[in-house]
């Protein structure tokens, strides 16, 4: 998300943990010859721990991060 324009966006409270985790995972993109291929999930537990995401929330947060990752990958592929 190198070209993020610092615009303010509204985040629903239910999505706040997932959005924060996704933002913190920004340095964890795996890249190949065709550009970014996905997030490195090996770093995810560290980020979840740092954000104090409870065990009961982790599954939901992970699914939300995957949705954001998928959309980001679609945007990245259009930019190529």
N, CA, C and O atoms as a GROMACS GRO file, in nm:
protein
  320
    1UNK      N    1   0.082  -0.116   0.000
    1UNK     CA    2   0.000   0.000   0.000
    1UNK      C    3   0.088   0.125   0.000
    1UNK      O    4   0.068   0.219   0.076
    2UNK      N    5   0.185   0.121  -0.087
    2UNK     CA    6   0.283   0.228  -0.094
    2UNK      C    7   0.223   0.362  -0.133
    2UNK      O    8   0.275   0.466  -0.095
    3UNK      N    9   0.116   0.359  -0.209
    3UNK     CA   10   0.060   0.483  -0.261
    3UNK      C   11  -0.058   0.534  -0.178
    3UNK      O   12  -0.135   0.617  -0.224
    4UNK      N   13  -0.072   0.484  -0.055
    4UNK     CA   14  -0.181   0.528   0.031
    4UNK      C   15  -0.172   0.679   0.048
    4UNK      O   16  -0.066   0.731   0.082
    5UNK      N   17  -0.281   0.748   0.025
    5UNK     CA   18  -0.278   0.895   0.022
    5UNK      C   19  -0.308   0.960   0.156
    5UNK      O   20  -0.336   1.080   0.162
    6UNK      N   21  -0.303   0.883   0.264
    6UNK     CA   22  -0.326   0.937   0.398
    6UNK      C   23  -0.467   0.990   0.416
    6UNK      O   24  -0.492   1.065   0.511
    7UNK      N   25  -0.560   0.954   0.330
    7UNK     CA   26  -0.698   0.998   0.344
    7UNK      C   27  -0.760   0.931   0.467
    7UNK      O   28  -0.727   0.817   0.500
    8UNK      N   29  -0.847   1.001   0.531
    8UNK     CA   30  -0.917   0.944   0.645
    8UNK      C   31  -1.028   0.852   0.596
    8UNK      O   32  -1.101   0.885   0.502
    9UNK      N   33  -1.039   0.739   0.659
    9UNK     CA   34  -1.147   0.647   0.627
    9UNK      C   35  -1.214   0.606   0.757
    9UNK      O   36  -1.150   0.600   0.863
   10UNK      N   37  -1.341   0.578   0.748
   10UNK     CA   38  -1.416   0.533   0.865
   10UNK      C   39  -1.406   0.381   0.874
   10UNK      O   40  -1.426   0.310   0.776
   11UNK      N   41  -1.375   0.333   0.994
   11UNK     CA   42  -1.368   0.189   1.018
   11UNK      C   43  -1.470   0.155   1.125
   11UNK      O   44  -1.471   0.213   1.233
   12UNK      N   45  -1.556   0.060   1.093
   12UNK     CA   46  -1.654   0.017   1.192
   12UNK      C   47  -1.582  -0.048   1.309
   12UNK      O   48  -1.483  -0.118   1.290
   13UNK      N   49  -1.631  -0.026   1.430
   13UNK     CA   50  -1.565  -0.083   1.549
   13UNK      C   51  -1.542  -0.234   1.540
   13UNK      O   52  -1.441  -0.284   1.589
   14UNK      N   53  -1.635  -0.306   1.479
   14UNK     CA   54  -1.619  -0.452   1.466
   14UNK      C   55  -1.500  -0.490   1.379
   14UNK      O   56  -1.449  -0.602   1.390
   15UNK      N   57  -1.454  -0.399   1.294
   15UNK     CA   58  -1.344  -0.428   1.202
   15UNK      C   59  -1.211  -0.368   1.246
   15UNK      O   60  -1.110  -0.388   1.179
   16UNK      N   61  -1.211  -0.296   1.356
   16UNK     CA   62  -1.091  -0.221   1.396
   16UNK      C   63  -0.970  -0.311   1.418
   16UNK      O   64  -0.861  -0.279   1.370
   17UNK      N   65  -0.986  -0.423   1.488
   17UNK     CA   66  -0.872  -0.512   1.512
   17UNK      C   67  -0.815  -0.564   1.380
   17UNK      O   68  -0.694  -0.565   1.361
   18UNK      N   69  -0.902  -0.606   1.291
   18UNK     CA   70  -0.857  -0.661   1.164
   18UNK      C   71  -0.785  -0.556   1.080
   18UNK      O   72  -0.682  -0.585   1.020
   19UNK      N   73  -0.837  -0.436   1.077
   19UNK     CA   74  -0.773  -0.329   1.000
   19UNK      C   75  -0.636  -0.297   1.058
   19UNK      O   76  -0.539  -0.280   0.984
   20UNK      N   77  -0.627  -0.288   1.190
   20UNK     CA   78  -0.497  -0.260   1.253
   20UNK      C   79  -0.397  -0.370   1.224
   20UNK      O   80  -0.281  -0.342   1.194
   21UNK      N   81  -0.440  -0.496   1.231
   21UNK     CA   82  -0.350  -0.608   1.200
   21UNK      C   83  -0.305  -0.600   1.055
   21UNK      O   84  -0.187  -0.618   1.025
   22UNK      N   85  -0.398  -0.575   0.964
   22UNK     CA   86  -0.364  -0.565   0.822
   22UNK      C   87  -0.262  -0.454   0.798
   22UNK      O   88  -0.166  -0.473   0.723
   23UNK      N   89  -0.280  -0.340   0.860
   23UNK     CA   90  -0.186  -0.229   0.845
   23UNK      C   91  -0.049  -0.268   0.898
   23UNK      O   92   0.052  -0.238   0.834
   24UNK      N   93  -0.045  -0.334   1.012
   24UNK     CA   94   0.083  -0.375   1.069
   24UNK      C   95   0.152  -0.484   0.987
   24UNK      O   96   0.274  -0.498   0.993
   25UNK      N   97   0.076  -0.560   0.911
   25UNK     CA   98   0.133  -0.665   0.826
   25UNK      C   99   0.186  -0.608   0.694
   25UNK      O  100   0.235  -0.684   0.610
   26UNK      N  101   0.177  -0.479   0.674
   26UNK     CA  102   0.216  -0.417   0.547
   26UNK      C  103   0.360  -0.446   0.508
   26UNK      O  104   0.392  -0.445   0.388
   27UNK      N  105   0.447  -0.472   0.602
   27UNK     CA  106   0.587  -0.502   0.569
   27UNK      C  107   0.609  -0.651   0.546
   27UNK      O  108   0.723  -0.694   0.528
   28UNK      N  109   0.503  -0.730   0.546
   28UNK     CA  110   0.515  -0.875   0.537
   28UNK      C  111   0.463  -0.933   0.406
   28UNK      O  112   0.422  -1.049   0.402
   29UNK      N  113   0.465  -0.855   0.299
   29UNK     CA  114   0.421  -0.906   0.170
   29UNK      C  115   0.527  -0.996   0.110
   29UNK      O  116   0.645  -0.961   0.107
   30UNK      N  117   0.485  -1.112   0.062
   30UNK     CA  118   0.574  -1.198  -0.017
   30UNK      C  119   0.569  -1.147  -0.161
   30UNK      O  120   0.463  -1.112  -0.212
   31UNK      N  121   0.684  -1.144  -0.223
   31UNK     CA  122   0.688  -1.095  -0.360
   31UNK      C  123   0.760  -1.196  -0.450
   31UNK      O  124   0.849  -1.270  -0.406
   32UNK      N  125   0.720  -1.197  -0.575
   32UNK     CA  126   0.782  -1.282  -0.676
   32UNK      C  127   0.806  -1.201  -0.800
   32UNK      O  128   0.802  -1.078  -0.797
   33UNK      N  129   0.832  -1.268  -0.908
   33UNK     CA  130   0.861  -1.201  -1.035
   33UNK      C  131   0.744  -1.115  -1.082
   33UNK      O  132   0.764  -1.015  -1.152
   34UNK      N  133   0.624  -1.153  -1.046
   34UNK     CA  134   0.505  -1.079  -1.089
   34UNK      C  135   0.458  -0.979  -0.985
   34UNK      O  136   0.349  -0.924  -0.998
   35UNK      N  137   0.538  -0.956  -0.882
   35UNK     CA  138   0.498  -0.861  -0.777
   35UNK      C  139   0.453  -0.932  -0.651
   35UNK      O  140   0.496  -1.045  -0.624
   36UNK      N  141   0.369  -0.868  -0.576
   36UNK     CA  142   0.322  -0.923  -0.449
   36UNK      C  143   0.232  -1.043  -0.473
   36UNK      O  144   0.145  -1.042  -0.560
   37UNK      N  145   0.254  -1.147  -0.392
   37UNK     CA  146   0.177  -1.270  -0.408
   37UNK      C  147   0.089  -1.301  -0.288
   37UNK      O  148   0.000  -1.386  -0.297
   38UNK      N  149   0.110  -1.235  -0.178
   38UNK     CA  150   0.030  -1.259  -0.057
   38UNK      C  151   0.110  -1.222   0.066
   38UNK      O  152   0.230  -1.195   0.060
   39UNK      N  153   0.042  -1.222   0.178
   39UNK     CA  154   0.107  -1.191   0.305
   39UNK      C  155   0.181  -1.313   0.358
   39UNK      O  156   0.141  -1.426   0.333
   40UNK      N  157   0.288  -1.289   0.430
   40UNK     CA  158   0.362  -1.395   0.497
   40UNK      C  159   0.294  -1.422   0.631
   40UNK      O  160   0.313  -1.349   0.728
   41UNK      N  161   0.214  -1.529   0.633
   41UNK     CA  162   0.135  -1.559   0.753
   41UNK      C  163   0.221  -1.600   0.872
   41UNK      O  164   0.171  -1.605   0.985
   42UNK      N  165   0.348  -1.631   0.850
   42UNK     CA  166   0.436  -1.666   0.962
   42UNK      C  167   0.450  -1.549   1.060
   42UNK      O  168   0.473  -1.570   1.178
   43UNK      N  169   0.435  -1.427   1.010
   43UNK     CA  170   0.446  -1.309   1.096
   43UNK      C  171   0.316  -1.279   1.169
   43UNK      O  172   0.315  -1.201   1.264
   44UNK      N  173   0.206  -1.338   1.126
   44UNK     CA  174   0.075  -1.304   1.181
   44UNK      C  175   0.063  -1.327   1.332
   44UNK      O  176   0.010  -1.240   1.401
   45UNK      N  177   0.108  -1.441   1.386
   45UNK     CA  178   0.095  -1.460   1.531
   45UNK      C  179   0.166  -1.352   1.613
   45UNK      O  180   0.117  -1.312   1.719
   46UNK      N  181   0.279  -1.304   1.565
   46UNK     CA  182   0.352  -1.198   1.635
   46UNK      C  183   0.268  -1.071   1.638
   46UNK      O  184   0.258  -1.004   1.742
   47UNK      N  185   0.207  -1.037   1.526
   47UNK     CA  186   0.124  -0.917   1.517
   47UNK      C  187  -0.001  -0.933   1.604
   47UNK      O  188  -0.040  -0.840   1.674
   48UNK      N  189  -0.064  -1.049   1.598
   48UNK     CA  190  -0.183  -1.074   1.680
   48UNK      C  191  -0.149  -1.063   1.829
   48UNK      O  192  -0.226  -1.005   1.906
   49UNK      N  193  -0.036  -1.117   1.868
   49UNK     CA  194   0.008  -1.106   2.008
   49UNK      C  195   0.034  -0.961   2.046
   49UNK      O  196  -0.007  -0.916   2.153
   50UNK      N  197   0.103  -0.889   1.959
   50UNK     CA  198   0.136  -0.749   1.987
   50UNK      C  199   0.011  -0.663   2.001
   50UNK      O  200   0.011  -0.565   2.076
   51UNK      N  201  -0.095  -0.700   1.930
   51UNK     CA  202  -0.220  -0.625   1.937
   51UNK      C  203  -0.314  -0.681   2.043
   51UNK      O  204  -0.427  -0.634   2.057
   52UNK      N  205  -0.269  -0.781   2.117
   52UNK     CA  206  -0.347  -0.843   2.225
   52UNK      C  207  -0.482  -0.895   2.174
   52UNK      O  208  -0.585  -0.878   2.240
   53UNK      N  209  -0.480  -0.958   2.056
   53UNK     CA  210  -0.602  -1.017   2.000
   53UNK      C  211  -0.626  -1.148   2.073
   53UNK      O  212  -0.540  -1.236   2.076
   54UNK      N  213  -0.742  -1.161   2.130
   54UNK     CA  214  -0.773  -1.280   2.210
   54UNK      C  215  -0.786  -1.404   2.122
   54UNK      O  216  -0.808  -1.394   2.001
   55UNK      N  217  -0.771  -1.520   2.183
   55UNK     CA  218  -0.784  -1.646   2.110
   55UNK      C  219  -0.920  -1.658   2.043
   55UNK      O  220  -0.930  -1.714   1.933
   56UNK      N  221  -1.023  -1.607   2.106
   56UNK     CA  222  -1.157  -1.618   2.049
   56UNK      C  223  -1.177  -1.526   1.929
   56UNK      O  224  -1.263  -1.552   1.845
   57UNK      N  225  -1.100  -1.419   1.920
   57UNK     CA  226  -1.112  -1.324   1.808
   57UNK      C  227  -1.021  -1.357   1.690
   57UNK      O  228  -1.044  -1.308   1.580
   58UNK      N  229  -0.920  -1.438   1.711
   58UNK     CA  230  -0.818  -1.459   1.609
   58UNK      C  231  -0.872  -1.514   1.478
   58UNK      O  232  -0.830  -1.471   1.371
   59UNK      N  233  -0.964  -1.606   1.484
   59UNK     CA  234  -1.020  -1.663   1.362
   59UNK      C  235  -1.091  -1.558   1.279
   59UNK      O  236  -1.072  -1.550   1.158
   60UNK      N  237  -1.173  -1.476   1.344
   60UNK     CA  238  -1.245  -1.370   1.273
   60UNK      C  239  -1.149  -1.266   1.216
   60UNK      O  240  -1.164  -1.223   1.102
   61UNK      N  241  -1.050  -1.227   1.295
   61UNK     CA  242  -0.953  -1.128   1.249
   61UNK      C  243  -0.877  -1.184   1.129
   61UNK      O  244  -0.854  -1.112   1.031
   62UNK      N  245  -0.837  -1.310   1.136
   62UNK     CA  246  -0.763  -1.372   1.025
   62UNK      C  247  -0.847  -1.372   0.898
   62UNK      O  248  -0.797  -1.340   0.790
   63UNK      N  249  -0.974  -1.409   0.908
   63UNK     CA  250  -1.061  -1.410   0.790
   63UNK      C  251  -1.077  -1.270   0.731
   63UNK      O  252  -1.078  -1.253   0.609
   64UNK      N  253  -1.089  -1.170   0.816
   64UNK     CA  254  -1.101  -1.031   0.767
   64UNK      C  255  -0.971  -0.987   0.699
   64UNK      O  256  -0.975  -0.920   0.596
   65UNK      N  257  -0.856  -1.023   0.757
   65UNK     CA  258  -0.728  -0.989   0.697
   65UNK      C  259  -0.717  -1.055   0.560
   65UNK      O  260  -0.667  -0.993   0.466
   66UNK      N  261  -0.763  -1.179   0.547
   66UNK     CA  262  -0.758  -1.248   0.418
   66UNK      C  263  -0.845  -1.178   0.313
   66UNK      O  264  -0.808  -1.171   0.196
   67UNK      N  265  -0.959  -1.126   0.355
   67UNK     CA  266  -1.045  -1.052   0.261
   67UNK      C  267  -0.972  -0.925   0.214
   67UNK      O  268  -0.971  -0.896   0.094
   68UNK      N  269  -0.912  -0.852   0.308
   68UNK     CA  270  -0.838  -0.730   0.270
   68UNK      C  271  -0.718  -0.764   0.184
   68UNK      O  272  -0.686  -0.691   0.090
   69UNK      N  273  -0.650  -0.873   0.215
   69UNK     CA  274  -0.536  -0.918   0.136
   69UNK      C  275  -0.580  -0.947  -0.008
   69UNK      O  276  -0.514  -0.905  -0.104
   70UNK      N  277  -0.689  -1.018  -0.023
   70UNK     CA  278  -0.739  -1.051  -0.156
   70UNK      C  279  -0.772  -0.928  -0.237
   70UNK      O  280  -0.740  -0.921  -0.356
   71UNK      N  281  -0.836  -0.832  -0.174
   71UNK     CA  282  -0.869  -0.709  -0.245
   71UNK      C  283  -0.743  -0.630  -0.280
   71UNK      O  284  -0.732  -0.575  -0.390
   72UNK      N  285  -0.648  -0.625  -0.188
   72UNK     CA  286  -0.522  -0.556  -0.215
   72UNK      C  287  -0.449  -0.622  -0.333
   72UNK      O  288  -0.395  -0.552  -0.418
   73UNK      N  289  -0.448  -0.754  -0.338
   73UNK     CA  290  -0.382  -0.824  -0.449
   73UNK      C  291  -0.450  -0.792  -0.582
   73UNK      O  292  -0.382  -0.779  -0.684
   74UNK      N  293  -0.583  -0.780  -0.581
   74UNK     CA  294  -0.654  -0.742  -0.704
   74UNK      C  295  -0.612  -0.602  -0.749
   74UNK      O  296  -0.590  -0.578  -0.867
   75UNK      N  297  -0.601  -0.512  -0.654
   75UNK     CA  298  -0.560  -0.374  -0.687
   75UNK      C  299  -0.416  -0.374  -0.739
   75UNK      O  300  -0.386  -0.309  -0.839
   76UNK      N  301  -0.327  -0.447  -0.671
   76UNK     CA  302  -0.187  -0.452  -0.715
   76UNK      C  303  -0.176  -0.507  -0.857
   76UNK      O  304  -0.097  -0.458  -0.937
   77UNK      N  305  -0.256  -0.608  -0.888
   77UNK     CA  306  -0.247  -0.669  -1.022
   77UNK      C  307  -0.296  -0.572  -1.130
   77UNK      O  308  -0.246  -0.575  -1.242
   78UNK      N  309  -0.392  -0.487  -1.097
   78UNK     CA  310  -0.439  -0.387  -1.192
   78UNK      C  311  -0.335  -0.279  -1.217
   78UNK      O  312  -0.329  -0.220  -1.325
   79UNK      N  313  -0.252  -0.253  -1.115
   79UNK     CA  314  -0.151  -0.149  -1.125
   79UNK      C  315  -0.032  -0.190  -1.210
   79UNK      O  316   0.046  -0.106  -1.255
   80UNK      N  317  -0.017  -0.322  -1.232
   80UNK     CA  318   0.097  -0.370  -1.312
   80UNK      C  319   0.080  -0.344  -1.457
   80UNK      O  320   0.168  -0.378  -1.536
   0.00000   0.00000   0.00000
